Amino acid sequence: MSRIQSAFDKLKQNNRKALIPFITAGDPHPSLTVPLMHELVAAGADVIELGVPFSDPMADGPTIQRASERALKNGMSLRGVLEIVAEFRKQDVVTPVVLMGYGNPVEAMGWELFAQRCAEVGVDGALTVDFPPEESHEAFEHLQRHGVDPIFLLAPTTLEARVEQVAKLARGYVYYVSLKGVTGAGNLDLSAIEQKLPQLRKHIKLPIGVGFGIRDAETARAVAQLCDGVVVGSRIVQEIENSSEQDLLANVGKLVSGLREALDR
């Protein structure tokens, strides 16, 4: 059983919802990413989405774009992200880690080597934003061979035929993008999410996490009542951006603890 499946099974047994925070590897500095990951877990994270910085993050709003720019200036690369996960695993062999990024860095490394290295360092899942299911068969084979869960995005505009494709290929969980636009943008329409999720569940048996636009504890709690987990990225990255190095861990920990408390209330 994968770490991701184990985490969701345990949450379901305890009638709890997954908290899935996102941070960008290398932001604000590579030396702080592993301590930040441990802080997220201590504050109540169930799965960590670790962003692989990219020069043209088309799905991300300004906050995460700036985080990618800072990380790249710090010399962060896909190989560096994998090294960060290896370092994290020296102390934590339980918390699932999902790499979230774009196809170019993985294509440059090669899917076979990428999947092999993910397995070696303890990556549990890979979400490639601009890699649709129609083009994912080779990648899926390599990831599956090495026990890494391919995770896919679905959106409000996703057609039923593509939902069926994703249902066949996805492992771990499915990430539902709750609004049209980039990360951190717009206001959530809870009624639209409530209408959409039953349509997705007709085909998808995996847990469904909802993200994009969840910026506070009350919204996280409301969304969690409709799905299996909530993904919070831009708000956490904003906290990282606005914090001094001295206060960084405490500020992020306080924010994530508040989200956890709201989900468990």
N, C-alpha and C positions, 0 to 999 in steps of 0.2 A: 504494500500500500504506500502511495506517495505521501510526502509530508503534507501536501496541500489537501488531499482527500482526508488524511487523518485529522488535520486541523478542523475542517468543516464538519466531519463526523462528530468530533468531540463537542463542537459548538452546538450542533443540532441536539445531541443528547442532553445538553444543559439548557436548551431553549434560549440560546444566545445568538447574536448576529456578529459576523466578522467585521473587524475594523482593519482596513487595509490602507495604511498611509503610504504616500509616495514622496520620495526625495530624489534629487539628482545627485548621482555619484560625483564626487569632486567639488561639490558646492557646500560651503564657501571655500573649502580647501580639502584636498584628498586625505589629509591626516585626520580630519574631523568626521569623515563619513562613517567609519566603523563605530566610533563612540555614539554618533547620532543613531545608528541602527540599533545599538544596544539600548539607548534611551527610549526609542520607539517601543521596543519590546517591554521594557520595564513599565512604560506608561499604559500598556494594554493592547498593543498591536498584535493581531493574529497572523497576518501575512504582511511582508514588506514588498512593495513595488519599488525597485531601484532603477532610476532612469539612467539610460546610457546617453550621455550628451551628444548632440548632433548639431551641425551648423545650420540646418534648415528644418527645424521641428514644426512641420506644417500643422499638426493638430493641436499645438500648444499655444496658449495665450502669452501675453507679454511677460508675466511673472516667471513661468517656466522657461521661456526663451532666454531671459536674462540669466537664469540659473545655468542653462547650457553654455552660454557665452562665458560665464565666469569659470565653469569647470574646464572648458576647452583651453582657456587662457592659462589655467593651472596645469595644463599638460595631460588632462584626463583622456583616456582612450578606452576602447572596448577591452583591450588586454588589461588595462589598469582597473577597470570595473571588475573583471574576473578575479584579479588579485585581491581586491577589496572583499569580495565574497569569501575567498579562501581565508582571509584574516578573520572575518566575522565568525566563520565556522570553527575556529579554534576555541571559542567560548560557547557558541550556541549551535547545537546540532539539531534543534527542534523546530525553530521558526522557519516557515517556508519563505523563500526569496524568489521573486519573479523579476526578471530583467524586462524593462519596458523601453522600447526605442524604435529605431527606423532601420530599413533594410540595408542601406549602403554599407555601414560598418560590418554587418554580418556577411554580406556578399563579398566584401573585400577579404575577410578572414576565411570564408568558405563555410557552408553550413555543416559539413561533416566535422571539421575541426572545432567549430563553435559548439556543436552539440557535445562533442567529446570533452572539451574544456569545461563546459557547464556541469557535466556529470562529475568531473574530477574535483571541482572546487565546491560543489554543493548548491548549484542553482537548481531550483525546482520547476520553474516555468519560464517561458519566453513569450512576450507579447510584442509583435512587430507591427507597428501601427499601419504602415503602408504596404503590407503584404497580404492581399486578399486571399480568401480560401481557394479561389480558382488557380492561384499560382503557388500554392503552399505544399503541393504533394511531395516534392523532393525534400523540402525542409521538414515536413511532417515525418517522413521516413527516418531521417537522421535523428530528429528529436526523440521519436518513439523508441528507436533502437537504443538510445542512451538513457531512457527513462526521464526525459525532460518534457513537461506538459506544454503543448502548444495552446496558447490562450488567445482568443479572438475577441474583437470588438463587434458589437452590434449597435445600431443607431435607430432613432425614431423613424428614419426613412428606409431602413433595411427591408427589402422585399422578402416574402415568405420563402421563396426558392433559395435565397442565400442563407436564411435562418436554418433551413434544412441541411445545407452544405456544412455550415458551422457546427451543427449538432453532430454530424458524422465525424468531424475532424478534431473538435475541441476536447481538451482534457483539463482537469483541475477545476476551473470555473470559467464562466463567460462574463465578459465585462460589457455591461450595457451603458452606452453613452446617453445620459439623460436629457441632453438638449442638443439642438442644432448649433454648431459653432465650435469654438476652440475651448481648451481647458480654462476654467475660471470665469467664463463669460456667461452673461444672461441670468435670468431668474428661473428657478425650477418650477415646472408645472406638475405638481404632485398628482393631479387627476390624470394627466397624460401618461405618467409612469404607471399608475394604477390600471389604466386601460391596456397598456402595451404588454405588461409582464405576463398576464394570462395567455396572450397570443404566443409569446416566446416559449412558455412552459409546455405548450402543446407538443413542441418538438425537442426542447432541451431539458434533459434530466439532471444535468450538472447544476451546482449552485450558481446563482446569478448575482454578481456584484454590480452596484450602480455607482457611477462617478461622473465627473464634470459638473462643476457648479455648486458642490456641497461645501459651504463656507462657514458653518457654525453648528454648534451642538444640537440645537433644536431641529434644524433641517436634517442633520444626520439621523437623528432619532426618528423623524417622520418617514424618511426614505427607508430606513432599516425595517420598518414595519411592513414594507411592501416587497422586500427581497431578502437575500441571504447575507449580504454584506455591503458595506459602503466604502468607497474609495475616496480619500481626501488627499489632494495633491497641492493645488495652487495656494490654498490657505496655509499649509505647513511650510511650503517653499517661501512664501511671503514672510512668515515668521523668522525663517532662517536669514532672509535678506535684511530684515530690519533689526536683527539682534547683534549685539557685540559678541565677539568670540567668548568673552568671559561669561555672558548670560545665555549663550546659545542653547546649551543642553537643558538648562532649567526652563527656559521659555518654551521650547518645543515640547518638553515633557509635560508642562502644565497644560498646554493646548491639547495634546493628545489624550491626557488623562481626563480632561473635560469631555472630549468626544466619547471616550470609553464609558464614562459615568452616564452620559445621556443615553447611550445604546443599551445599557444595562438597567436603566431606571424602570 
